[in-house]
Amino acid sequence: MESRQAGAEPVSTATRVDARILLVEDNEANQIVVQKMLDQLGFHTTVTSNGIEALALLARERFDLVLMDCQMPEMDGYSAAAELRKREAEAGGTSRLPVIALTANAVECDRDRCLAAGMDDYLSKPFRRDTLAAALARWLSHGAVTAAAPAPTAFASEAENLPAAIDRKALDAIRQLGGPATPDLLAQVIRIYLETAPELLETLRSGLAAGHVDAVRNAAHTLKSSSANLGAGTLSGLCKQLETAARNGALTPDLATMECVDFEYARVRHDLERELEAMV
């Protein structure tokens, strides 16, 4: 499926608006939204729904950039990107097709997995059209990336895509709940959280390694709830994934998810410790 909106305003005068974009995304609603953005930015777009189809298209057609969803059926974005880089190397390595990862989890471990798989940049869904335009401009201004160019060490869009570790509205709600009668209520809740979370994290690690479903489910549920109370939405969501997997009997030694949990907890702990320092 290919499209281009006539009369659309280009993303910038420096960007190649004649470029062909391959959008690899299995969610139909996301396909529609992203393709509309690309149409409005003036790009030619071809859409496919999994990594196998994407590799087949790349083998027989020319594209200037790939927008690659990370989680898809049949072949995910990580595997597809790795296979693409392998094929480029086998072909002599004269050029490198830019690949921008699309993922719903804006955490460090996702960026590391994308980089290791051979992707070049990162966008966290949902994203705005101007964010997409900026990413495309970075990689299309000078055409395809040459193989001689140094490999990226970090994603350029990293800072703008990483959400706040803590929603301050949740902290304000606890503070107001304490009121004049218990002005240190928020500090109490934070201290209890920081004291109990490390043991829960260790239970998750050991439970995953040993396949102890009940231990993982219970620890993930507890950490999910306490994290949500303090506004740590991303961490709470990651714990929910582990809890759901354990409940559904689909638990595996998921080191990638545990790395995400550890990374996100470190961000949460940093912000909560700063909050405590500000109360002194």
PADREN-247684 format. One record per residue (C-alpha): residue number from 1; chain; x, y, z. Coordinates in Angstrom, 3 decimals, decimal comma. Layout:
<nodes>
  seq  mol        xx        yy        zz
  NUM    A         X         Y         Z
...
</nodes>
This chain:
<nodes>
  seq  mol        xx        yy        zz
    1    A     0,000     0,000     0,000
    2    A     1,619     3,260    -1,126
    3    A     0,435     6,820    -0,873
    4    A     1,411    10,453    -1,065
    5    A    -0,785    13,453    -0,419
    6    A    -0,708    15,935    -3,265
    7    A     0,343    19,448    -2,365
    8    A     1,598    18,460     1,068
    9    A     4,138    20,768     2,640
   10    A     7,606    19,190     2,867
   11    A     9,144    18,554     6,258
   12    A    11,984    20,974     5,467
   13    A    13,734    22,364     2,421
   14    A    16,838    20,323     3,307
   15    A    15,005    17,001     3,521
   16    A    14,496    14,720     0,539
   17    A    10,711    14,806     0,131
   18    A    11,002    12,459    -2,845
   19    A    12,173     9,795    -0,399
   20    A    10,314     6,500    -0,144
   21    A     9,406     5,438     3,402
   22    A     8,619     1,856     4,393
   23    A     6,309     1,785     7,417
   24    A     6,369    -1,588     9,199
   25    A     3,524    -1,648    11,745
   26    A     1,022    -4,387    12,600
   27    A    -1,566    -2,219    14,379
   28    A    -4,049    -0,961    11,786
   29    A    -4,974     2,149    13,770
   30    A    -1,296     3,073    14,147
   31    A    -0,784     2,446    10,432
   32    A    -3,520     4,939     9,586
   33    A    -2,226     7,630    11,948
   34    A     1,447     7,392    10,967
   35    A     0,678     7,148     7,271
   36    A    -1,477    10,274     7,539
   37    A     1,424    12,115     9,163
   38    A     3,758    10,991     6,387
   39    A     1,221    11,999     3,732
   40    A     0,944    15,471     5,237
   41    A     4,736    15,752     5,311
   42    A     4,866    14,923     1,599
   43    A     6,507    11,489     1,610
   44    A     5,847     8,401    -0,497
   45    A     4,824     5,646     1,930
   46    A     4,522     1,880     1,644
   47    A     2,921     0,015     4,553
   48    A     3,412    -3,579     5,677
   49    A     2,553    -5,395     8,881
   50    A     5,475    -7,626     9,911
   51    A     9,197    -8,141     9,569
   52    A     8,998   -10,971     7,028
   53    A     6,938    -8,871     4,617
   54    A     9,250    -5,901     5,209
   55    A    12,375    -7,882     4,294
   56    A    10,675    -9,185     1,164
   57    A     9,811    -5,630     0,083
   58    A    13,327    -4,394     0,861
   59    A    14,782    -7,170    -1,271
   60    A    12,887    -6,135    -4,395
   61    A    12,202    -2,402    -4,016
   62    A    14,209     0,710    -3,175
   63    A    13,446     2,610     0,021
   64    A    15,240     5,523     1,644
   65    A    14,186     4,935     5,252
   66    A    12,300     2,367     7,347
   67    A     9,983     3,081    10,277
   68    A    10,027    -0,226    12,159
   69    A     7,636    -1,243    14,919
   70    A     9,465    -3,390    17,489
   71    A     6,694    -5,779    18,572
   72    A     5,003    -7,601    15,678
   73    A     3,797   -11,143    14,910
   74    A     5,782   -13,621    12,773
   75    A     8,976   -11,526    12,904
   76    A     9,477    -8,575    15,227
   77    A    11,323    -5,377    14,425
   78    A    14,504    -6,359    16,274
   79    A    14,903    -9,546    14,221
   80    A    14,007    -7,792    10,968
   81    A    16,552    -5,016    11,549
   82    A    19,274    -7,523    12,424
   83    A    18,526    -9,528     9,271
   84    A    18,590    -6,354     7,168
   85    A    22,056    -5,439     8,488
   86    A    23,252    -8,996     7,817
   87    A    22,062    -8,769     4,206
   88    A    23,719    -5,375     3,765
   89    A    27,017    -6,813     5,016
   90    A    26,742    -9,828     2,719
   91    A    26,097    -7,481    -0,214
   92    A    29,383    -5,710     0,380
   93    A    28,370    -3,104     2,927
   94    A    28,412    -0,129     0,567
   95    A    25,371     1,566     2,137
   96    A    23,273     1,507     5,293
   97    A    19,516     2,034     5,092
   98    A    18,329     4,210     8,005
   99    A    15,922     2,388    10,334
  100    A    13,939     4,256    12,993
  101    A    12,432     2,086    15,717
  102    A     8,830     2,596    16,834
  103    A     8,045     1,292    20,302
  104    A     5,558     1,797    23,105
  105    A     8,177     1,479    25,869
  106    A    10,320     4,588    26,202
  107    A    12,968     3,142    28,487
  108    A    16,716     2,668    28,227
  109    A    16,687    -1,081    27,629
  110    A    14,462    -0,667    24,565
  111    A    16,950     1,802    23,098
  112    A    19,797    -0,621    23,815
  113    A    17,942    -3,495    22,126
  114    A    17,183    -1,327    19,095
  115    A    20,780    -0,191    18,798
  116    A    22,085    -3,751    19,169
  117    A    19,713    -4,912    16,426
  118    A    21,103    -2,313    14,031
  119    A    18,473     0,424    14,226
  120    A    19,591     4,045    13,998
  121    A    17,035     6,090    15,917
  122    A    14,043     5,736    18,202
  123    A    10,504     7,110    18,491
  124    A     8,192     6,269    21,373
  125    A     4,500     5,884    20,512
  126    A     2,412     7,923    20,519
  127    A     4,454    10,684    18,896
  128    A     3,556    14,008    17,298
  129    A     3,973    14,856    13,647
  130    A     6,701    17,402    14,401
  131    A     8,656    14,765    16,343
  132    A     8,394    12,382    13,397
  133    A     9,396    15,161    11,010
  134    A    12,503    15,954    13,064
  135    A    13,583    12,308    13,075
  136    A    13,092    12,000     9,319
  137    A    15,024    15,214     8,719
  138    A    17,976    13,866    10,691
  139    A    18,287    10,801     8,462
  140    A    17,118    12,042     5,058
  141    A    18,876    15,393     4,762
  142    A    21,950    13,819     3,225
  143    A    20,501    10,653     1,740
  144    A    21,227     7,148     2,936
  145    A    23,785     6,666     5,681
  146    A    27,035     5,297     4,304
  147    A    28,601     2,203     5,793
  148    A    31,755     4,199     6,500
  149    A    29,892     6,554     8,803
  150    A    30,536     5,918    12,512
  151    A    27,887     3,809    14,208
  152    A    25,591     5,807    16,502
  153    A    26,294     5,498    20,215
  154    A    22,970     6,922    21,373
  155    A    19,636     7,820    19,852
  156    A    19,244    11,449    18,901
  157    A    15,580    11,506    19,915
  158    A    16,302     9,930    23,310
  159    A    15,664    12,922    25,574
  160    A    12,396    14,000    23,992
  161    A    10,905    10,494    24,115
  162    A    11,707     9,485    27,689
  163    A     8,703    10,303    29,904
  164    A     8,975    11,603    33,453
  165    A     9,631     8,806    35,935
  166    A     7,150    10,317    38,415
  167    A     3,835    12,070    37,854
  168    A     4,019    14,901    40,370
  169    A     0,236    15,089    40,578
  170    A     0,311    11,798    42,492
  171    A     2,825    13,206    44,978
  172    A     0,760    16,363    45,401
  173    A    -2,346    14,269    46,078
  174    A    -0,588    12,394    48,914
  175    A     0,767    15,645    50,307
  176    A    -2,713    17,188    50,337
  177    A    -4,131    14,053    51,914
  178    A    -1,752    14,493    54,863
  179    A    -2,823    18,086    55,346
  180    A    -1,840    20,051    58,460
  181    A    -2,451    17,040    60,706
  182    A     0,160    14,821    58,999
  183    A     2,492    17,095    57,036
  184    A     5,101    14,343    56,678
  185    A     2,725    11,778    55,148
  186    A     4,361    11,971    51,723
  187    A     7,813    11,517    53,231
  188    A     6,585     8,462    55,140
  189    A     5,115     6,874    52,026
  190    A     8,252     7,530    49,989
  191    A    10,553     6,082    52,665
  192    A     8,469     2,924    52,983
  193    A     8,480     2,517    49,216
  194    A    12,251     2,942    48,951
  195    A    12,784     0,487    51,814
  196    A    10,541    -2,258    50,406
  197    A    11,115    -1,972    46,643
  198    A    14,643    -3,504    46,570
  199    A    13,412    -6,748    48,155
  200    A    10,530    -6,931    45,676
  201    A    12,938    -6,405    42,782
  202    A    15,185    -9,188    44,036
  203    A    12,157   -11,489    44,311
  204    A    11,297   -10,690    40,695
  205    A    14,843   -11,454    39,529
  206    A    15,160   -14,728    41,405
  207    A    11,596   -15,745    40,587
  208    A    12,109   -15,184    36,884
  209    A    15,369   -17,113    36,902
  210    A    13,832   -20,054    38,770
  211    A    10,414   -19,967    37,121
  212    A     8,582   -19,329    40,407
  213    A     5,304   -18,081    38,983
  214    A     3,578   -17,260    42,271
  215    A     6,557   -15,326    43,620
  216    A     6,807   -13,249    40,447
  217    A     3,064   -12,607    40,330
  218    A     2,865   -11,477    43,952
  219    A     5,991    -9,305    43,852
  220    A     4,995    -7,722    40,538
  221    A     1,499    -7,003    41,846
  222    A     2,799    -5,345    45,010
  223    A     5,396    -3,230    43,227
  224    A     2,868    -2,323    40,530
  225    A     0,420    -0,994    43,111
  226    A     2,911     0,911    45,264
  227    A     4,583     2,420    42,188
  228    A     1,237     3,576    40,815
  229    A     0,392     5,237    44,141
  230    A     3,508     7,391    43,825
  231    A     2,894     8,233    40,183
  232    A     5,550     5,896    38,728
  233    A     3,348     4,957    35,797
  234    A     5,967     3,438    33,505
  235    A     7,387     1,237    36,260
  236    A     3,882     0,217    37,315
  237    A     3,087    -0,732    33,722
  238    A     6,186    -2,895    33,420
  239    A     5,272    -4,699    36,637
  240    A     1,781    -5,238    35,280
  241    A     3,277    -6,971    32,230
  242    A     5,141    -9,402    34,483
  243    A     2,095    -9,962    36,682
  244    A    -0,110   -10,678    33,680
  245    A     2,417   -13,078    32,172
  246    A     2,670   -14,963    35,457
  247    A    -1,110   -15,118    35,847
  248    A    -1,577   -16,392    32,289
  249    A     1,093   -19,053    32,604
  250    A     3,229   -17,322    29,993
  251    A     6,157   -16,491    32,248
  252    A     9,635   -16,913    30,769
  253    A    13,118   -15,885    31,995
  254    A    12,426   -12,438    30,511
  255    A    15,722   -10,686    31,170
  256    A    14,879    -7,832    28,786
  257    A    11,766    -6,892    30,758
  258    A    13,646    -7,184    34,049
  259    A    16,347    -4,864    32,728
  260    A    13,595    -2,371    31,900
  261    A    12,193    -2,692    35,428
  262    A    15,630    -2,155    36,990
  263    A    16,355     0,848    34,812
  264    A    12,980     2,442    35,453
  265    A    13,213     1,836    39,205
  266    A    16,593     3,611    39,232
  267    A    14,923     6,659    37,661
  268    A    12,045     6,519    40,135
  269    A    14,385     6,153    43,124
  270    A    16,452     9,123    41,938
  271    A    13,403    11,386    41,693
  272    A    11,953    10,246    45,034
  273    A    15,260    10,736    46,832
  274    A    15,421    14,268    45,439
  275    A    11,877    14,810    46,681
  276    A    12,923    13,745    50,186
  277    A    15,951    16,037    50,083
  278    A    13,712    18,962    49,157
  279    A    11,564    18,321    52,246
  280    A    14,465    18,787    54,665
</nodes>
